[in-house]
Amino acid sequence: MFARNLGTLDRAIRVIVGLALLSLIFVGPKTWWGLIGLVPLVTAVVGNCPAYSLLGIKTCKS
C-alpha cells in the first residue's frame, strides 16, 4: 500500500517516543494530550511517515 521510508532505528525511536507520550494519560499530568503519542506509534508500525514522503526523506536501506 505505502512504500516504506522508515529505517529500523527510526522506527524504534518512534515506538519509544509514542509510548512515553501515551504514558502521560496514566502517569504525570494525566492529560488527554498523551493521545498524540499514537501518531509516532502508527507511523512506526506502518513503516511510512507522510512528512518524510513530502520532504523526500528515506531512512530505510531498501
C-alpha positions, 0 to 999 in steps of 0.5 A: 500500500505505502512504500516504506521510508522508515529505517529500523532505528527510526522506527524504534525511536518512534515506538519509544517516543509514542509510548512515553507520550501515551504514558502521560494519560496514566502517569504525570499530568494525566492529560488527554494530550498523551493521545498524540503519542499514537501518531509516532506509534502508527507511523512506526508500525506502518513503516511510512511517515507522510512528512518524510514522503513530502520532504523526500526523506528515506531512512530505510536501506531498501 
